[in-house]
Every structure is written in C-alpha cells, then in structure tokens.
Amino acid sequence: MRKKVTKAIFPVAGLGTRFLPATKSVPKEIMTLVDRPLVQYAIDEAREAGIKEFIFVTSRGKGALEDYFDHAPQLEQELRKKGKDDLLEILKSTNMDSGEIAYIRQHRAMGLGHAVWCARRLIHNEPFAVMLPDDVIAAETPCLAQMVEAYEETGGSMVAAMEVPEEQTSSYGVLDIDADHGSMVSVKGMVEKPAQCTAPSNLAVIGRYILSPNVLRNLNRIKSGAGGEIQLTDAIAQEIGEDGDGVYGYRFRGQRFDCGSKAGFLQATVAFGLARDDLREDLEAYLMEITSSRRAAE
C-alpha cells in the first residue's frame, strides 16, 4: 500500500530582496495578502491536502515567522473579554500545536535543492510535499489536494505544472514530456532555466511538489547546477528512467499568482479581494472609477 503524504517542507530562508525596504524587518512570507500572510495560504492548502507535519527551512531574521504560528494568550484573552468570538476563531486557526511544526536553519543560501536537503532528517523514508509560499494558487479544490489524489494513482515524484509563454521559459524549470495524458504528463527530462529558445516544451514547474524520499538521497550526491546553486529539479530528474520511481507533471486546475514579484502580489491582492463578499462591492467600484478616470484622461 502506498504511503500517505503527511509531511511538507516550506523553504522560507530567502531574503525577499525584491520587496525591500519592507523585508528589512518583515519576512516576506508574512507580508499580508488581503488580511492573511502569504504563508497562511500555503498552510491552509497543506492542511486540506492531509498534511500533518509542517517543516520550515528558515534563516536568520525569521523570528517573526515563528511568532506568527505561536499562541497569543494575551490577545486571545482580550478578544474573549470583548466578546469578539469571530476574531477569536480566526486567530485560533493560525495556531500550530506543539510538535506539529518544526524549524530548520539553512545557514548558507545554496538554492532550493539545498533548502529541501536541510530537512532530510525529519522526512526519513517517506514521500513528502514541498510548497513554495510565493506561489499562491486560487482553486476550487486546493492544488496540493489535487496532486495528492493523482499521486495515489502514480506514485513516484510529481511536480505541479502550467503552460507559460515561450519567452518566459528561461525563468522556470521546464519539463521534457514523454507522454501527455491531459492533466497528467509523464516526464523524460527536466531542464532548469533553459537558455532562450532551447526549452523542450513550455510546460513549467511551479511551487508544488510531491517527492519520493529517493530525491533526498539524490541531493546528497548532487553538485551545484544552474546559477551555481543546488537545483531541486536536477535531483528530481534523476528519478526518471529504469532505476527511478518515475516523474510526472500535473496540470492543476486553478490560477497561480507569482507573489514573489511585486506585480504578481498586486494582481493576487485584487483577485482575492474581489473574491471576498465583504470587499467585492467597494473594490469593484474603486477599480471602475480608476478605469473610467484613465480612459477620460486619454
């Protein structure tokens, strides 16, 4: 019987330099998208996919991230005293029980593969998920839950994938497709950030993975790759072929926002704001007003 995916690694050691000066004192992962930190969207998605253990790979200066998931007795007491039960429930949903969450330090910035490798002793011989909080996905069924369901059929290693314009493939890991079955593709190769016009397809890997524990063993042996970093895609690619468990790309249903960029963060803010019943009317009116003003000015 195939082992269930119950552990997830969240690599959050990056400095978030694209969001300076905000990230001088605030970890990018707890920057607020509408009224929830980026990392909360990832945690909620993981929980809905059946994840029970949450492993954060952090770095110096991420104390505010750890505090966010801790209990806040004084604040809870004040909300209870004032009868603000709705806010108390929201606050409780951000708490993580003792033993449910772990923090590992990545002492040197050596790439995503190295960040995942840092958590190896907490994974043991189990399949595990990797989630990048920068990638926020709006979907009726959460992206990782879709992948877990597909993984139960395939096993091996699986990456979330989406088509991107050809001119953008050099910014992603790109799949070399062996067989295309619609939502699922089997993979015969992976290329990290291929040079312009050399990508084997336009099917790009985005920040959701379900990985065989073999990938961690591959990371033990791997040398630095593209950009002088230890690339996770290189370790996953070693699972392709007769000696590996197979690699699959999964075309998820939903809309992905790249919240690692300022434009993507703003787009996500608008999209998630419009999806909220309590914000939609005011936000729509404001956007229409802006649009009308710009058209009039032209």
Phi and psi restraints in degrees (value plus and minus 20) as a CYANA .aco file:
   2 ARG   PHI     -88.5   -48.5
   2 ARG   PSI     116.1   156.1
   3 LYS   PHI     -88.6   -48.6
   3 LYS   PSI     122.4   162.4
   4 LYS   PHI     -96.3   -56.3
   4 LYS   PSI     132.7   172.7
   5 VAL   PHI    -110.2   -70.2
   5 VAL   PSI      88.5   128.5
   6 THR   PHI    -142.8  -102.8
   6 THR   PSI     -23.5    16.5
   7 LYS   PHI    -139.7   -99.7
   7 LYS   PSI     124.2   164.2
   8 ALA   PHI    -157.5  -117.5
   8 ALA   PSI     119.4   159.4
   9 ILE   PHI    -123.3   -83.3
   9 ILE   PSI     113.6   153.6
  10 PHE   PHI    -138.3   -98.3
  10 PHE   PSI      81.0   121.0
  11 PRO   PHI     -97.5   -57.5
  11 PRO   PSI      90.5   130.5
  12 VAL   PHI    -151.6  -111.6
  12 VAL   PSI      12.6    52.6
  13 ALA   PHI    -107.1   -67.1
  13 ALA   PSI     -28.9    11.1
  14 GLY   PHI     -83.6   -43.6
  14 GLY   PSI     136.4   176.4
  15 LEU   PHI    -104.3   -64.3
  15 LEU   PSI     -35.3     4.7
  16 GLY   PHI      45.1    85.1
  16 GLY   PSI      19.3    59.3
  17 THR   PHI     -84.1   -44.1
  17 THR   PSI     -43.2    -3.2
  18 ARG   PHI     -90.0   -50.0
  18 ARG   PSI     -31.9     8.1
  19 PHE   PHI    -133.3   -93.3
  19 PHE   PSI      -2.3    37.7
  20 LEU   PHI     -85.0   -45.0
  20 LEU   PSI     125.4   165.4
  21 PRO   PHI    -107.8   -67.8
  21 PRO   PSI     -23.0    17.0
  22 ALA   PHI     -75.8   -35.8
  22 ALA   PSI     -61.3   -21.3
  23 THR   PHI    -101.9   -61.9
  23 THR   PSI     -13.6    26.4
  24 LYS   PHI     -82.5   -42.5
  24 LYS   PSI     -54.8   -14.8
  25 SER   PHI    -147.1  -107.1
  25 SER   PSI     -32.5     7.5
  26 VAL   PHI    -137.8   -97.8
  26 VAL   PSI      98.8   138.8
  27 PRO   PHI     -76.6   -36.6
  27 PRO   PSI     116.7   156.7
  28 LYS   PHI     -74.8   -34.8
  28 LYS   PSI     -54.3   -14.3
  29 GLU   PHI     -86.1   -46.1
  29 GLU   PSI     -38.8     1.2
  30 ILE   PHI    -129.3   -89.3
  30 ILE   PSI      -6.2    33.8
  31 MET   PHI     -85.8   -45.8
  31 MET   PSI     124.1   164.1
  32 THR   PHI    -111.1   -71.1
  32 THR   PSI     104.8   144.8
  33 LEU   PHI    -121.8   -81.8
  33 LEU   PSI      84.8   124.8
  34 VAL   PHI      44.8    84.8
  34 VAL   PSI    -112.5   -72.5
  35 ASP   PHI    -155.7  -115.7
  35 ASP   PSI      -1.5    38.5
  36 ARG   PHI    -152.8  -112.8
  36 ARG   PSI     121.9   161.9
  37 PRO   PHI     -83.6   -43.6
  37 PRO   PSI     133.5   173.5
  38 LEU   PHI     -70.9   -30.9
  38 LEU   PSI     -64.7   -24.7
  39 VAL   PHI     -85.2   -45.2
  39 VAL   PSI     -46.8    -6.8
  40 GLN   PHI     -86.4   -46.4
  40 GLN   PSI     -55.8   -15.8
  41 TYR   PHI     -82.0   -42.0
  41 TYR   PSI     -61.0   -21.0
  42 ALA   PHI     -87.4   -47.4
  42 ALA   PSI     -61.8   -21.8
  43 ILE   PHI     -83.1   -43.1
  43 ILE   PSI     -65.5   -25.5
  44 ASP   PHI     -81.5   -41.5
  44 ASP   PSI     -61.1   -21.1
  45 GLU   PHI     -83.2   -43.2
  45 GLU   PSI     -62.2   -22.2
  46 ALA   PHI     -84.4   -44.4
  46 ALA   PSI     -63.6   -23.6
  47 ARG   PHI     -79.8   -39.8
  47 ARG   PSI     -61.9   -21.9
  48 GLU   PHI     -88.9   -48.9
  48 GLU   PSI     -37.5     2.5
  49 ALA   PHI    -112.7   -72.7
  49 ALA   PSI     -18.1    21.9
  50 GLY   PHI      75.2   115.2
  50 GLY   PSI      -9.4    30.6
  51 ILE   PHI     -92.2   -52.2
  51 ILE   PSI     113.6   153.6
  52 LYS   PHI    -134.1   -94.1
  52 LYS   PSI     -44.5    -4.5
  53 GLU   PHI    -143.6  -103.6
  53 GLU   PSI     108.6   148.6
  54 PHE   PHI    -137.4   -97.4
  54 PHE   PSI      98.7   138.7
  55 ILE   PHI    -135.1   -95.1
  55 ILE   PSI      95.8   135.8
  56 PHE   PHI    -122.3   -82.3
  56 PHE   PSI     106.5   146.5
  57 VAL   PHI    -118.6   -78.6
  57 VAL   PSI      89.5   129.5
  58 THR   PHI    -136.3   -96.3
  58 THR   PSI    -191.7  -151.7
  59 SER   PHI    -169.3  -129.3
  59 SER   PSI     157.6   197.6
  60 ARG   PHI     -76.4   -36.4
  60 ARG   PSI     120.5   160.5
  61 GLY   PHI      71.1   111.1
  61 GLY   PSI     -10.9    29.1
  62 LYS   PHI    -124.1   -84.1
  62 LYS   PSI       1.0    41.0
  63 GLY   PHI     -79.4   -39.4
  63 GLY   PSI     -54.4   -14.4
  64 ALA   PHI     -83.6   -43.6
  64 ALA   PSI     -49.3    -9.3
  65 LEU   PHI     -87.3   -47.3
  65 LEU   PSI     -63.1   -23.1
  66 GLU   PHI     -85.7   -45.7
  66 GLU   PSI     -60.7   -20.7
  67 ASP   PHI     -83.0   -43.0
  67 ASP   PSI     -54.1   -14.1
  68 TYR   PHI     -79.3   -39.3
  68 TYR   PSI     -58.7   -18.7
  69 PHE   PHI    -107.8   -67.8
  69 PHE   PSI     -21.8    18.2
  70 ASP   PHI    -103.5   -63.5
  70 ASP   PSI     141.2   181.2
  71 HIS   PHI     -91.1   -51.1
  71 HIS   PSI     130.1   170.1
  72 ALA   PHI    -145.6  -105.6
  72 ALA   PSI      57.6    97.6
  73 PRO   PHI     -76.2   -36.2
  73 PRO   PSI     -60.9   -20.9
  74 GLN   PHI     -85.6   -45.6
  74 GLN   PSI     -64.5   -24.5
  75 LEU   PHI     -84.7   -44.7
  75 LEU   PSI     -62.8   -22.8
  76 GLU   PHI     -81.5   -41.5
  76 GLU   PSI     -60.0   -20.0
  77 GLN   PHI     -84.2   -44.2
  77 GLN   PSI     -61.3   -21.3
  78 GLU   PHI     -85.0   -45.0
  78 GLU   PSI     -62.1   -22.1
  79 LEU   PHI     -85.9   -45.9
  79 LEU   PSI     -59.0   -19.0
  80 ARG   PHI     -85.9   -45.9
  80 ARG   PSI     -61.4   -21.4
  81 LYS   PHI     -83.6   -43.6
  81 LYS   PSI     -55.9   -15.9
  82 LYS   PHI    -110.2   -70.2
  82 LYS   PSI     -17.0    23.0
  83 GLY   PHI      50.4    90.4
  83 GLY   PSI       2.7    42.7
  84 LYS   PHI    -110.5   -70.5
  84 LYS   PSI      48.4    88.4
  85 ASP   PHI     -85.9   -45.9
  85 ASP   PSI     -53.0   -13.0
  86 ASP   PHI     -85.4   -45.4
  86 ASP   PSI     -62.4   -22.4
  87 LEU   PHI     -89.3   -49.3
  87 LEU   PSI     -52.9   -12.9
  88 LEU   PHI     -84.8   -44.8
  88 LEU   PSI     -59.8   -19.8
  89 GLU   PHI     -86.2   -46.2
  89 GLU   PSI     -60.9   -20.9
  90 ILE   PHI     -81.2   -41.2
  90 ILE   PSI     -64.0   -24.0
  91 LEU   PHI     -83.0   -43.0
  91 LEU   PSI     -62.3   -22.3
  92 LYS   PHI     -83.3   -43.3
  92 LYS   PSI     -51.0   -11.0
  93 SER   PHI     -87.6   -47.6
  93 SER   PSI     -35.1     4.9
  94 THR   PHI    -112.7   -72.7
  94 THR   PSI     -30.5     9.5
  95 ASN   PHI     -95.1   -55.1
  95 ASN   PSI     126.1   166.1
  96 MET   PHI    -139.4   -99.4
  96 MET   PSI     110.5   150.5
  97 ASP   PHI     -88.1   -48.1
  97 ASP   PSI     134.0   174.0
  98 SER   PHI     -78.1   -38.1
  98 SER   PSI     113.0   153.0
  99 GLY   PHI      67.9   107.9
  99 GLY   PSI     -31.6     8.4
 100 GLU   PHI    -103.9   -63.9
 100 GLU   PSI     -43.4    -3.4
 101 ILE   PHI    -149.4  -109.4
 101 ILE   PSI     123.8   163.8
 102 ALA   PHI    -156.1  -116.1
 102 ALA   PSI     131.3   171.3
 103 TYR   PHI    -143.7  -103.7
 103 TYR   PSI     110.0   150.0
 104 ILE   PHI    -142.1  -102.1
 104 ILE   PSI     117.0   157.0
 105 ARG   PHI    -109.6   -69.6
 105 ARG   PSI     111.9   151.9
 106 GLN   PHI    -119.6   -79.6
 106 GLN   PSI      87.0   127.0
 107 HIS   PHI     -98.2   -58.2
 107 HIS   PSI     -42.8    -2.8
 108 ARG   PHI    -150.2  -110.2
 108 ARG   PSI     118.5   158.5
 109 ALA   PHI     -99.4   -59.4
 109 ALA   PSI      73.9   113.9
 110 MET   PHI    -141.4  -101.4
 110 MET   PSI       0.7    40.7
 111 GLY   PHI      83.5   123.5
 111 GLY   PSI     149.1   189.1
 112 LEU   PHI     -83.6   -43.6
 112 LEU   PSI     -60.8   -20.8
 113 GLY   PHI     -79.6   -39.6
 113 GLY   PSI     -62.3   -22.3
 114 HIS   PHI     -86.3   -46.3
 114 HIS   PSI     -59.2   -19.2
 115 ALA   PHI     -80.8   -40.8
 115 ALA   PSI     -63.9   -23.9
 116 VAL   PHI     -85.6   -45.6
 116 VAL   PSI     -61.3   -21.3
 117 TRP   PHI     -80.7   -40.7
 117 TRP   PSI     -53.2   -13.2
 118 CYS   PHI     -79.1   -39.1
 118 CYS   PSI     -45.6    -5.6
 119 ALA   PHI    -114.2   -74.2
 119 ALA   PSI      -9.9    30.1
 120 ARG   PHI     -78.9   -38.9
 120 ARG   PSI     -56.6   -16.6
 121 ARG   PHI     -91.8   -51.8
 121 ARG   PSI     -34.7     5.3
 122 LEU   PHI    -115.4   -75.4
 122 LEU   PSI     -27.6    12.4
 123 ILE   PHI    -114.0   -74.0
 123 ILE   PSI     -60.3   -20.3
 124 HIS   PHI      40.3    80.3
 124 HIS   PSI    -160.1  -120.1
 125 ASN   PHI    -123.8   -83.8
 125 ASN   PSI      36.2    76.2
 126 GLU   PHI    -148.8  -108.8
 126 GLU   PSI     130.7   170.7
 127 PRO   PHI     -86.7   -46.7
 127 PRO   PSI     132.6   172.6
 128 PHE   PHI    -169.6  -129.6
 128 PHE   PSI     139.3   179.3
 129 ALA   PHI    -121.7   -81.7
 129 ALA   PSI     134.5   174.5
 130 VAL   PHI    -146.1  -106.1
 130 VAL   PSI     110.3   150.3
 131 MET   PHI    -149.0  -109.0
 131 MET   PSI     108.8   148.8
 132 LEU   PHI    -120.1   -80.1
 132 LEU   PSI      91.6   131.6
 133 PRO   PHI     -81.1   -41.1
 133 PRO   PSI     -41.3    -1.3
 134 ASP   PHI     -80.4   -40.4
 134 ASP   PSI     -52.0   -12.0
 135 ASP   PHI    -109.5   -69.5
 135 ASP   PSI      85.3   125.3
 136 VAL   PHI    -122.4   -82.4
 136 VAL   PSI     108.8   148.8
 137 ILE   PHI    -141.3  -101.3
 137 ILE   PSI      99.8   139.8
 138 ALA   PHI    -109.1   -69.1
 138 ALA   PSI      98.3   138.3
 139 ALA   PHI    -173.7  -133.7
 139 ALA   PSI     125.8   165.8
 140 GLU   PHI     -82.8   -42.8
 140 GLU   PSI     -67.5   -27.5
 141 THR   PHI    -124.1   -84.1
 141 THR   PSI     102.2   142.2
 142 PRO   PHI     -71.7   -31.7
 142 PRO   PSI     123.6   163.6
 143 CYS   PHI     -74.3   -34.3
 143 CYS   PSI     -68.1   -28.1
 144 LEU   PHI     -85.2   -45.2
 144 LEU   PSI     -54.2   -14.2
 145 ALA   PHI     -84.4   -44.4
 145 ALA   PSI     -59.5   -19.5
 146 GLN   PHI     -79.6   -39.6
 146 GLN   PSI     -63.4   -23.4
 147 MET   PHI     -88.8   -48.8
 147 MET   PSI     -59.9   -19.9
 148 VAL   PHI     -80.3   -40.3
 148 VAL   PSI     -61.7   -21.7
 149 GLU   PHI     -82.5   -42.5
 149 GLU   PSI     -63.5   -23.5
 150 ALA   PHI     -88.0   -48.0
 150 ALA   PSI     -57.4   -17.4
 151 TYR   PHI     -82.3   -42.3
 151 TYR   PSI     -53.0   -13.0
 152 GLU   PHI     -81.5   -41.5
 152 GLU   PSI     -42.4    -2.4
 153 GLU   PHI    -109.0   -69.0
 153 GLU   PSI     -55.8   -15.8
 154 THR   PHI    -120.5   -80.5
 154 THR   PSI     -56.2   -16.2
 155 GLY   PHI      45.9    85.9
 155 GLY   PSI    -177.3  -137.3
 156 GLY   PHI      49.5    89.5
 156 GLY   PSI    -164.8  -124.8
 157 SER   PHI    -141.4  -101.4
 157 SER   PSI     125.3   165.3
 158 MET   PHI    -157.2  -117.2
 158 MET   PSI     119.0   159.0
 159 VAL   PHI    -142.9  -102.9
 159 VAL   PSI     123.2   163.2
 160 ALA   PHI     -92.7   -52.7
 160 ALA   PSI     121.5   161.5
 161 ALA   PHI    -160.1  -120.1
 161 ALA   PSI     130.4   170.4
 162 MET   PHI    -170.3  -130.3
 162 MET   PSI     129.1   169.1
 163 GLU   PHI     -92.1   -52.1
 163 GLU   PSI     116.8   156.8
 164 VAL   PHI    -147.2  -107.2
 164 VAL   PSI     137.2   177.2
 165 PRO   PHI     -77.7   -37.7
 165 PRO   PSI     124.6   164.6
 166 GLU   PHI     -74.7   -34.7
 166 GLU   PSI     -56.2   -16.2
 167 GLU   PHI     -91.6   -51.6
 167 GLU   PSI     -29.1    10.9
 168 GLN   PHI    -122.9   -82.9
 168 GLN   PSI     -23.4    16.6
 169 THR   PHI     -82.4   -42.4
 169 THR   PSI     -46.3    -6.3
 170 SER   PHI     -89.4   -49.4
 170 SER   PSI     -26.1    13.9
 171 SER   PHI    -118.9   -78.9
 171 SER   PSI     -18.7    21.3
 172 TYR   PHI    -151.6  -111.6
 172 TYR   PSI     147.2   187.2
 173 GLY   PHI     -98.9   -58.9
 173 GLY   PSI     115.9   155.9
 174 VAL   PHI    -143.5  -103.5
 174 VAL   PSI     120.6   160.6
 175 LEU   PHI    -109.3   -69.3
 175 LEU   PSI     118.2   158.2
 176 ASP   PHI    -118.6   -78.6
 176 ASP   PSI      91.1   131.1
 177 ILE   PHI    -105.0   -65.0
 177 ILE   PSI     111.5   151.5
 178 ASP   PHI    -110.0   -70.0
 178 ASP   PSI     -72.0   -32.0
 179 ALA   PHI    -163.0  -123.0
 179 ALA   PSI     116.3   156.3
 180 ASP   PHI    -127.9   -87.9
 180 ASP   PSI      98.3   138.3
 181 HIS   PHI    -135.5   -95.5
 181 HIS   PSI       8.5    48.5
 182 GLY   PHI      70.7   110.7
 182 GLY   PSI    -126.7   -86.7
 183 SER   PHI     -90.2   -50.2
 183 SER   PSI     -42.6    -2.6
 184 MET   PHI    -138.2   -98.2
 184 MET   PSI     118.4   158.4
 185 VAL   PHI    -148.1  -108.1
 185 VAL   PSI     122.0   162.0
 186 SER   PHI    -110.0   -70.0
 186 SER   PSI     127.5   167.5
 187 VAL   PHI    -135.9   -95.9
 187 VAL   PSI     115.5   155.5
 188 LYS   PHI    -130.1   -90.1
 188 LYS   PSI     -23.3    16.7
 189 GLY   PHI    -193.5  -153.5
 189 GLY   PSI     138.5   178.5
 190 MET   PHI    -158.7  -118.7
 190 MET   PSI     116.2   156.2
 191 VAL   PHI    -144.6  -104.6
 191 VAL   PSI     105.7   145.7
 192 GLU   PHI    -107.5   -67.5
 192 GLU   PSI      99.0   139.0
 193 LYS   PHI      28.0    68.0
 193 LYS   PSI      43.8    83.8
 194 PRO   PHI     -84.1   -44.1
 194 PRO   PSI     130.9   170.9
 195 ALA   PHI     -81.1   -41.1
 195 ALA   PSI     134.3   174.3
 196 GLN   PHI     -70.2   -30.2
 196 GLN   PSI     111.8   151.8
 197 CYS   PHI      51.0    91.0
 197 CYS   PSI      -6.9    33.1
 198 THR   PHI    -134.7   -94.7
 198 THR   PSI     -18.5    21.5
 199 ALA   PHI     -85.2   -45.2
 199 ALA   PSI     118.6   158.6
 200 PRO   PHI     -92.1   -52.1
 200 PRO   PSI     -36.4     3.6
 201 SER   PHI    -182.7  -142.7
 201 SER   PSI    -195.8  -155.8
 202 ASN   PHI    -131.4   -91.4
 202 ASN   PSI       0.7    40.7
 203 LEU   PHI    -112.5   -72.5
 203 LEU   PSI      87.4   127.4
 204 ALA   PHI    -121.9   -81.9
 204 ALA   PSI     128.7   168.7
 205 VAL   PHI    -103.1   -63.1
 205 VAL   PSI     111.3   151.3
 206 ILE   PHI    -139.8   -99.8
 206 ILE   PSI     159.0   199.0
 207 GLY   PHI     -94.3   -54.3
 207 GLY   PSI      26.3    66.3
 208 ARG   PHI    -157.4  -117.4
 208 ARG   PSI     109.1   149.1
 209 TYR   PHI    -159.2  -119.2
 209 TYR   PSI     125.1   165.1
 210 ILE   PHI    -142.0  -102.0
 210 ILE   PSI     100.5   140.5
 211 LEU   PHI    -144.2  -104.2
 211 LEU   PSI     124.4   164.4
 212 SER   PHI     -90.4   -50.4
 212 SER   PSI     127.2   167.2
 213 PRO   PHI     -80.9   -40.9
 213 PRO   PSI     -38.4     1.6
 214 ASN   PHI     -78.4   -38.4
 214 ASN   PSI     -49.8    -9.8
 215 VAL   PHI     -81.3   -41.3
 215 VAL   PSI     -55.6   -15.6
 216 LEU   PHI     -87.1   -47.1
 216 LEU   PSI     -57.9   -17.9
 217 ARG   PHI     -86.7   -46.7
 217 ARG   PSI     -56.7   -16.7
 218 ASN   PHI     -83.7   -43.7
 218 ASN   PSI     -58.4   -18.4
 219 LEU   PHI     -85.0   -45.0
 219 LEU   PSI     -47.8    -7.8
 220 ASN   PHI     -80.5   -40.5
 220 ASN   PSI     -51.0   -11.0
 221 ARG   PHI    -122.0   -82.0
 221 ARG   PSI     -29.8    10.2
 222 ILE   PHI    -101.2   -61.2
 222 ILE   PSI     127.1   167.1
 223 LYS   PHI    -117.4   -77.4
 223 LYS   PSI     149.5   189.5
 224 SER   PHI     -83.7   -43.7
 224 SER   PSI     124.2   164.2
 225 GLY   PHI    -137.8   -97.8
 225 GLY   PSI    -153.5  -113.5
 226 ALA   PHI     -76.7   -36.7
 226 ALA   PSI     113.9   153.9
 227 GLY   PHI      54.2    94.2
 227 GLY   PSI      -9.6    30.4
 228 GLY   PHI      53.6    93.6
 228 GLY   PSI      -5.4    34.6
 229 GLU   PHI    -130.9   -90.9
 229 GLU   PSI     143.0   183.0
 230 ILE   PHI    -104.9   -64.9
 230 ILE   PSI      90.7   130.7
 231 GLN   PHI    -110.2   -70.2
 231 GLN   PSI     109.3   149.3
 232 LEU   PHI     -82.8   -42.8
 232 LEU   PSI     -56.9   -16.9
 233 THR   PHI     -81.6   -41.6
 233 THR   PSI     -53.2   -13.2
 234 ASP   PHI     -84.1   -44.1
 234 ASP   PSI     -60.6   -20.6
 235 ALA   PHI     -90.7   -50.7
 235 ALA   PSI     -56.1   -16.1
 236 ILE   PHI     -87.5   -47.5
 236 ILE   PSI     -60.6   -20.6
 237 ALA   PHI     -80.5   -40.5
 237 ALA   PSI     -46.8    -6.8
 238 GLN   PHI     -89.1   -49.1
 238 GLN   PSI     -31.0     9.0
 239 GLU   PHI    -106.2   -66.2
 239 GLU   PSI     -23.0    17.0
 240 ILE   PHI    -103.5   -63.5
 240 ILE   PSI     116.5   156.5
 241 GLY   PHI      90.8   130.8
 241 GLY   PSI    -193.2  -153.2
 242 GLU   PHI     -83.8   -43.8
 242 GLU   PSI     -53.8   -13.8
 243 ASP   PHI    -106.9   -66.9
 243 ASP   PSI     -29.7    10.3
 244 GLY   PHI    -123.6   -83.6
 244 GLY   PSI     158.0   198.0
 245 ASP   PHI    -111.4   -71.4
 245 ASP   PSI     -19.7    20.3
 246 GLY   PHI      73.6   113.6
 246 GLY   PSI     130.0   170.0
 247 VAL   PHI    -149.2  -109.2
 247 VAL   PSI     117.4   157.4
 248 TYR   PHI    -150.9  -110.9
 248 TYR   PSI     126.1   166.1
 249 GLY   PHI    -125.9   -85.9
 249 GLY   PSI     119.0   159.0
 250 TYR   PHI    -140.2  -100.2
 250 TYR   PSI      97.5   137.5
 251 ARG   PHI     -99.9   -59.9
 251 ARG   PSI      80.7   120.7
 252 PHE   PHI     -95.5   -55.5
 252 PHE   PSI     138.3   178.3
 253 ARG   PHI    -117.5   -77.5
 253 ARG   PSI      97.4   137.4
 254 GLY   PHI     130.7   170.7
 254 GLY   PSI     157.6   197.6
 255 GLN   PHI    -134.8   -94.8
 255 GLN   PSI     105.5   145.5
 256 ARG   PHI    -118.2   -78.2
 256 ARG   PSI     117.4   157.4
 257 PHE   PHI    -138.2   -98.2
 257 PHE   PSI     108.7   148.7
 258 ASP   PHI    -105.9   -65.9
 258 ASP   PSI      70.3   110.3
 259 CYS   PHI    -103.6   -63.6
 259 CYS   PSI     -10.9    29.1
 260 GLY   PHI    -103.4   -63.4
 260 GLY   PSI     -28.5    11.5
 261 SER   PHI    -134.6   -94.6
 261 SER   PSI     132.6   172.6
 262 LYS   PHI     -84.6   -44.6
 262 LYS   PSI     -62.4   -22.4
 263 ALA   PHI     -83.0   -43.0
 263 ALA   PSI     -64.5   -24.5
 264 GLY   PHI     -84.1   -44.1
 264 GLY   PSI     -58.2   -18.2
 265 PHE   PHI     -83.3   -43.3
 265 PHE   PSI     -62.9   -22.9
 266 LEU   PHI     -86.6   -46.6
 266 LEU   PSI     -61.3   -21.3
 267 GLN   PHI     -81.5   -41.5
 267 GLN   PSI     -62.7   -22.7
 268 ALA   PHI     -84.1   -44.1
 268 ALA   PSI     -59.4   -19.4
 269 THR   PHI     -79.5   -39.5
 269 THR   PSI     -65.1   -25.1
 270 VAL   PHI     -85.2   -45.2
 270 VAL   PSI     -67.3   -27.3
 271 ALA   PHI     -82.7   -42.7
 271 ALA   PSI     -64.9   -24.9
 272 PHE   PHI     -92.9   -52.9
 272 PHE   PSI     -51.1   -11.1
 273 GLY   PHI     -85.6   -45.6
 273 GLY   PSI     -62.9   -22.9
 274 LEU   PHI     -88.2   -48.2
 274 LEU   PSI     -42.4    -2.4
 275 ALA   PHI    -101.0   -61.0
 275 ALA   PSI     -27.8    12.2
 276 ARG   PHI    -116.1   -76.1
 276 ARG   PSI     106.9   146.9
 277 ASP   PHI     -80.0   -40.0
 277 ASP   PSI     -54.3   -14.3
 278 ASP   PHI    -101.6   -61.6
 278 ASP   PSI     -28.3    11.7
 279 LEU   PHI    -139.8   -99.8
 279 LEU   PSI     -41.1    -1.1
 280 ARG   PHI     -76.5   -36.5
 280 ARG   PSI     -69.3   -29.3
 281 GLU   PHI     -81.0   -41.0
 281 GLU   PSI     -69.9   -29.9
 282 ASP   PHI     -85.3   -45.3
 282 ASP   PSI     -60.5   -20.5
 283 LEU   PHI     -89.0   -49.0
 283 LEU   PSI     -62.7   -22.7
 284 GLU   PHI     -79.9   -39.9
 284 GLU   PSI     -63.8   -23.8
 285 ALA   PHI     -81.5   -41.5
 285 ALA   PSI     -60.9   -20.9
 286 TYR   PHI     -86.9   -46.9
 286 TYR   PSI     -64.0   -24.0
 287 LEU   PHI     -83.7   -43.7
 287 LEU   PSI     -59.1   -19.1
 288 MET   PHI     -85.6   -45.6
 288 MET   PSI     -58.2   -18.2
 289 GLU   PHI     -83.7   -43.7
 289 GLU   PSI     -64.3   -24.3
 290 ILE   PHI     -82.5   -42.5
 290 ILE   PSI     -66.1   -26.1
 291 THR   PHI     -81.0   -41.0
 291 THR   PSI     -63.5   -23.5
 292 SER   PHI     -84.3   -44.3
 292 SER   PSI     -61.4   -21.4
 293 SER   PHI     -83.9   -43.9
 293 SER   PSI     -61.2   -21.2
 294 ARG   PHI     -87.8   -47.8
 294 ARG   PSI     -59.5   -19.5
 295 ARG   PHI     -84.6   -44.6
 295 ARG   PSI     -59.5   -19.5
 296 ALA   PHI     -84.8   -44.8
 296 ALA   PSI     -57.0   -17.0
 297 ALA   PHI     -89.0   -49.0
 297 ALA   PSI     -48.2    -8.2
